[in-house]
């Protein structure tokens, strides 16, 4: 029956997304380290599912840049270098600054009456930003990562109003965290290495102040590159 086939495809797709999300969370938590190898069979056995949704999930994570595929050895967690991190930070800065300069002032000048829908979204984003900033100041990576990724993804979709750009920035954000987490876990007190300007950024966007938004983003950019300098300088820097 056609309906049965369609339902099966939807179920498999949902399962594939769940497996991909679970493995991505393992990478972001630092439990799946760079270079770790595994096969479709191993992951299927771990989750008690068939090979097809696992293979789809692993291919998806390869497309996100988190895994590498080897025809003979299966899959491997991708290892990002400090140089890769710098490139990701630079790319993020170029795109984000352009987005904020183009769209952040939108609304106040163009709409005398604020859009209530946008207002509701901004309130939600601000709450995520507040939670992320608190976690950053406390050095709580487990809380910070989830809130930070959702904060930037939702803010990017709102401000850019362009799904491909927002999704590109989201992938970069996930990749920078995948690189950063193992280094931050090794810090005795990571709080000083974490950026906490989320609330200032969403407040600037809420005011439609592009220059203030760009200034906050540049601060984040400088903070990230300074941290990369410390990593290259070695322990104790």
Secondary structure in CASP SS format (residue, H / E / C, confidence):
PFRMAT SS
TARGET T0000
AUTHOR 0000-0000-0000
METHOD secondary structure of the structure
MODEL  1
X C 1.00
X H 1.00
X H 1.00
X H 1.00
X H 1.00
X H 1.00
X H 1.00
X H 1.00
X H 1.00
X H 1.00
X H 1.00
X H 1.00
X H 1.00
X H 1.00
X H 1.00
X H 1.00
X H 1.00
X H 1.00
X H 1.00
X H 1.00
X H 1.00
X H 1.00
X H 1.00
X H 1.00
X H 1.00
X H 1.00
X H 1.00
X H 1.00
X C 1.00
X C 1.00
X C 1.00
X C 1.00
X C 1.00
X C 1.00
X C 1.00
X C 1.00
X E 1.00
X E 1.00
X C 1.00
X H 1.00
X H 1.00
X H 1.00
X H 1.00
X H 1.00
X H 1.00
X H 1.00
X H 1.00
X C 1.00
X C 1.00
X C 1.00
X H 1.00
X H 1.00
X H 1.00
X H 1.00
X H 1.00
X H 1.00
X H 1.00
X H 1.00
X H 1.00
X H 1.00
X H 1.00
X H 1.00
X H 1.00
X C 1.00
X C 1.00
X C 1.00
X E 1.00
X E 1.00
X E 1.00
X E 1.00
X C 1.00
X C 1.00
X C 1.00
X E 1.00
X E 1.00
X E 1.00
X E 1.00
X C 1.00
X C 1.00
X C 1.00
X C 1.00
X H 1.00
X H 1.00
X H 1.00
X H 1.00
X H 1.00
X H 1.00
X H 1.00
X H 1.00
X H 1.00
X H 1.00
X H 1.00
X H 1.00
X H 1.00
X H 1.00
X H 1.00
X H 1.00
X H 1.00
X H 1.00
X H 1.00
X H 1.00
X H 1.00
X H 1.00
X C 1.00
X C 1.00
X H 1.00
X H 1.00
X H 1.00
X H 1.00
X H 1.00
X C 1.00
X C 1.00
X C 1.00
X C 1.00
X C 1.00
X H 1.00
X H 1.00
X H 1.00
X H 1.00
X H 1.00
X H 1.00
X H 1.00
X H 1.00
X H 1.00
X H 1.00
X H 1.00
X H 1.00
X H 1.00
X H 1.00
X H 1.00
X H 1.00
X H 1.00
X H 1.00
X H 1.00
X H 1.00
X H 1.00
X H 1.00
X H 1.00
X C 1.00
X C 1.00
X H 1.00
X H 1.00
X H 1.00
X H 1.00
X H 1.00
X H 1.00
X H 1.00
X H 1.00
X H 1.00
X H 1.00
X H 1.00
X H 1.00
X H 1.00
X H 1.00
X H 1.00
X H 1.00
X H 1.00
X H 1.00
X H 1.00
X H 1.00
X C 1.00
X C 1.00
X H 1.00
X H 1.00
X H 1.00
X H 1.00
X H 1.00
X H 1.00
X H 1.00
X H 1.00
X H 1.00
X H 1.00
X H 1.00
X H 1.00
X H 1.00
X H 1.00
X H 1.00
X H 1.00
X H 1.00
X H 1.00
X H 1.00
X H 1.00
X H 1.00
X H 1.00
X H 1.00
X C 1.00
X C 1.00
X C 1.00
X C 1.00
X H 1.00
X H 1.00
X H 1.00
X H 1.00
X C 1.00
X C 1.00
X C 1.00
X C 1.00
X H 1.00
X H 1.00
X H 1.00
X H 1.00
X H 1.00
X H 1.00
X H 1.00
X H 1.00
X H 1.00
X H 1.00
X C 1.00
X C 1.00
X H 1.00
X H 1.00
X H 1.00
X H 1.00
X H 1.00
X H 1.00
X H 1.00
X H 1.00
X H 1.00
X H 1.00
X H 1.00
X H 1.00
X H 1.00
X H 1.00
X H 1.00
X H 1.00
X H 1.00
X H 1.00
X H 1.00
X H 1.00
X H 1.00
X H 1.00
X H 1.00
X H 1.00
X C 1.00
X C 1.00
X C 1.00
X C 1.00
END
